[in-house]
Amino acid sequence: MPCTFTPGPIPGLVIIQPRVFADDRGWFMESYKKSEFIDHGISEDFVQDNHSRSIRGVLRGLHFQRSPHAQGKLVRCLDGRVWDVAVDLRRGSPTFGRYHGIELSPENSTMFYIPPGFAHGFITLSEHAEFVYKCTEEYAPESDGGVRWDDPDLALPWPLDQPLVSPKDSQLPFLADLGKDFAL
Ligand SMILES: Cc1cn([C@H]2C[C@H](O)[C@@H](COP(=O)(O)OP(=O)(O)O[C@H]3O[C@@H](C)C(=O)[C@@H](O)[C@H]3O)O2)c(=O)[nH]c1=O
């Protein structure tokens, strides 16, 4: 079985450890195999692949798309190191507002599956980071949304101070501004 699938501490999150076959040439791994993911409860179709490069200190997030374009994401870091975080914003979830953070790098080969209904972000810990992810829905700017990275209610333990945040992300609302009935 090439990959190990470990449920995260919040239901729906999955930490995936591919089996890496190293030899004199380098290494090989399966980064996505549909049948195996389905066997482990990840049955959505992935319809878009994204790739970004960031410099040290760049923080992207916290982002989500609203229904009917809510995205599940299968994320990994191809170069450098990031701290990646998913925040549960699912309606009715007993773990609403809770987060799980994880370091991703080519050294640990770890992949992280984040289902629809979570906000997602990451910060670059190394000089550069190349970040790739598969999404279960296409980009739909009209459904784009997010929450401020430094939301006091979420109190995320970002591992770097004074991150570089885009103008768009620094104007995202706090969770409390979205109203008490807000959920994805
Ligand atoms: C996400 C996205 C952006 N774009 C465009 C819009 C904009 O002009 C430019 C940069 O977009 P952003 O600043 O939103 O890129 P970025 O901050 O990297 O956005 C990403 O952040 C991480 C944390 C996620 O979880 C992703 O789902 C996505 O929201 O790229 C697309 O054309 N397609 C896409 O799928």
The ligand as an SDF file (V2000), in Angstrom:
LIG
                    3D

 35 37  0  0  0  0  0  0  0  0999 V2000
   -6.7180   30.8140   -6.2330 C   0  0  0  0  0  0  0  0  0  0  0  0
   -6.7080   31.3720   -7.6590 C   0  0  0  0  0  0  0  0  0  0  0  0
   -6.2660   32.6410   -7.9260 C   0  0  0  0  0  0  0  0  0  0  0  0
   -6.2600   33.0980   -9.2040 N   0  0  0  0  0  0  0  0  0  0  0  0
   -5.7600   34.4760   -9.4470 C   0  0  0  0  0  0  0  0  0  0  0  0
   -6.4870   35.5620   -8.6940 C   0  0  0  0  0  0  0  0  0  0  0  0
   -5.4030   36.5730   -8.3950 C   0  0  0  0  0  0  0  0  0  0  0  0
   -5.3070   37.5020   -9.4550 O   0  0  0  0  0  0  0  0  0  0  0  0
   -4.1220   35.7690   -8.3580 C   0  0  0  0  0  0  0  0  0  0  0  0
   -3.6100   35.5270   -6.9500 C   0  0  0  0  0  0  0  0  0  0  0  0
   -4.6990   35.0340   -6.1880 O   0  0  0  0  0  0  0  0  0  0  0  0
   -4.6120   34.9190   -4.6080 P   0  0  0  0  0  0  0  0  0  0  0  0
   -3.9300   36.0940   -4.0580 O   0  0  0  0  0  0  0  0  0  0  0  0
   -5.9910   34.6030   -4.1030 O   0  0  0  0  0  0  0  0  0  0  0  0
   -3.6710   33.6340   -4.4450 O   0  0  0  0  0  0  0  0  0  0  0  0
   -3.3610   32.8230   -3.1100 P   0  0  0  0  0  0  0  0  0  0  0  0
   -3.2650   33.7590   -1.9740 O   0  0  0  0  0  0  0  0  0  0  0  0
   -2.2140   31.9470   -3.3660 O   0  0  0  0  0  0  0  0  0  0  0  0
   -4.6940   31.9750   -2.9580 O   0  0  0  0  0  0  0  0  0  0  0  0
   -4.6450   30.6460   -2.4990 C   0  0  0  0  0  0  0  0  0  0  0  0
   -4.3320   30.6680   -1.1100 O   0  0  0  0  0  0  0  0  0  0  0  0
   -4.3290   29.3930   -0.4650 C   0  0  0  0  0  0  0  0  0  0  0  0
   -4.0710   29.6170    1.0010 C   0  0  0  0  0  0  0  0  0  0  0  0
   -5.5440   28.6110   -0.7490 C   0  0  0  0  0  0  0  0  0  0  0  0
   -6.0900   27.9040    0.0930 O   0  0  0  0  0  0  0  0  0  0  0  0
   -6.0050   28.6020   -2.1710 C   0  0  0  0  0  0  0  0  0  0  0  0
   -7.2810   28.0080   -2.2920 O   0  0  0  0  0  0  0  0  0  0  0  0
   -6.0040   29.9950   -2.7490 C   0  0  0  0  0  0  0  0  0  0  0  0
   -7.0470   30.7560   -2.1400 O   0  0  0  0  0  0  0  0  0  0  0  0
   -4.4080   34.5210   -9.0060 O   0  0  0  0  0  0  0  0  0  0  0  0
   -6.6930   32.3410  -10.2380 C   0  0  0  0  0  0  0  0  0  0  0  0
   -6.6880   32.7780  -11.4200 O   0  0  0  0  0  0  0  0  0  0  0  0
   -7.1210   31.0670   -9.9950 N   0  0  0  0  0  0  0  0  0  0  0  0
   -7.1380   30.5510   -8.7400 C   0  0  0  0  0  0  0  0  0  0  0  0
   -7.5340   29.3530   -8.5510 O   0  0  0  0  0  0  0  0  0  0  0  0
  1  2  1  0
  2  3  2  0
  2 34  1  0
  3  4  1  0
  4  5  1  0
  4 31  1  0
  5  6  1  0
  5 30  1  0
  6  7  1  0
  7  8  1  0
  7  9  1  0
  9 10  1  0
  9 30  1  0
 10 11  1  0
 11 12  1  0
 12 13  2  0
 12 14  1  0
 12 15  1  0
 15 16  1  0
 16 17  2  0
 16 18  1  0
 16 19  1  0
 19 20  1  0
 20 21  1  0
 20 28  1  0
 21 22  1  0
 22 23  1  0
 22 24  1  0
 24 25  2  0
 24 26  1  0
 26 27  1  0
 26 28  1  0
 28 29  1  0
 31 32  2  0
 31 33  1  0
 33 34  1  0
 34 35  2  0
M  END
$$$$
